[in-house]
Amino acid sequence: MQKSIVIAGAGIVGVSTGIWLRRISDADVTIIDRLPPGEGTSHGNAGVLASCSIAPVTAPGLIPKAPRMLLNPNFPLFMRLGYFPKLVPWLLKYLSNANDSDTRRIAKGLTTIVGDSVDQHKALAADTDARQWVQDSNYSFAYANRAAFEADAYTWALRREAGFEPEIREGETAHVFEPSLSPDVGLLATMKDHGYIRDPGGYVKALAKEFEKLGGKVRQAEINDFDLTDGKVTAVQTDQGPYLCDQAILATGVWSKPLMQKLGLTIPIEAERGYHIVFRDAEGGPSHPVMIASGKFVATPMTAGLRCAGIVEFGGLAAGPSQQPLDFLRRHAKANFPNLTYSEEVEWLGHRPAPSDSLPLIGQVGETGVFTAFGHHHIGLTGGPKTGRITAGLVAEQPVNTDISAFNPMRFS
C-alpha cells in the first residue's frame, strides 16, 4: 500500500525533504504550514551557502566575554531584559558547550550537514525553475586589520581542519578585489567555491512548485498535535482538521518545541531573533557576499537589492521587532559600504531555532514514526537540502551512508 506522509513545515528543510521523498519513493506526501512556502525564516536569511560555517558561537572563552558583549552598543548582541529569566535554563546549557572538546564535536557535526552545501543545492534544484536562483560565488570575511583577523584564529583553525582555507588579501589588494568596502577594512579572508541564493523566499517557492509537479501536495493550516495509536503516529491534528498519515516529519524550526512536548520530549531550544534590512535597488554594494566581522552580519547582493542580515537578539517569539538591532545594521552597513545608494529600506525580523548544543535534530523520535528535521540555528538555508535528503532516506528506509548520530533527537530525553 502507498504510504501517506505529512511534513510539518514549508521552509527549505520541509520542501527539500518533500522533493527527495517524491524522487526516491511513491509515497503520498503532503506539506502543511501555517504560512505559504518560503514565508518564514527561509525567506529572511542572509542567503549565503556558507559551507565553511561550521564553528558554533560557543567557542572557548565565550563565557567571560558574554557580559561585555551585552553591554557594548557596538556589538551585535541584544537582550530584552524582561525575557532574561525565561532564557536562563537554556542559556546555562548553551554556555556549557563553550569549551574546546564540545566545540570540536559540534563543528564535526555541522561539517556533515553544510560542507557540500553548493553541490546539495544544485542537486536539489537540478532541472527545475529554482535553479536560476542558485549563484556560485566567493564568500569573504572583512576585517579591520591583521590583528582583528588573528583574533579569530581559533575559528579559522577549525575551518582549515575541515578543508576550508581562505585566500588573504590586505590593504590595496583587498580593495581592488572588492572596491565597495570602506578604507577602514584592511583585510579580506575569501573562501572560494561557495555560493548564495539571489532570492531565498522565491527559491523556496519555486522548489515548492516543483514538489507539486512531482505529485506532492501543499496545504496551509496550523499544526497543533499528533494522534498516536500503540505508540505510532496515525494523524497530524490541525486547525483545519486531521491529516491521516503513516509517518510524519517535523520541520517547523523553533515552533517544533511545543510539538515535541506532545511526544513527551522537552527540547532545550530557544528563539534567536534575527534581523535583516534590504536596501532596494542598491548600487555601491559588494559584488559577492561579505561577512563584516566587526558587526557579525552578512551583506549579500540579491535580486531585490543589498540584503544585510544577522544580529542576535533574545526576546522570545511574541514580541515585535526592536529598533536597536535595526539601527545597528543600518549604521554598520553604511559605514562599511560608504558609497551605497538605494531607493528604500525594507526591514524584517525572524526567529532562528537555536538548540542548546547548536546541532540540528535529525532522526526518528523513538519508534513513533515521527521524524525530526529542525534546529539548524544559523545554517538552515545552507544545510536544508542535505538535511532533506538524509531525512527522506530515513523515512523511505534507504541507506543514507552518513553518520547522523550527532543529530539524534532523543539526545535530550
Order of alpha helices (4+ residues) and beta strands (2+ residues): beta-alpha-beta-alpha-beta-alpha-beta-alpha-alpha-alpha-beta-alpha-alpha-beta-alpha-beta-alpha-beta-beta-beta-beta-beta-alpha-beta-beta-beta-beta-alpha-beta-beta-beta-alpha
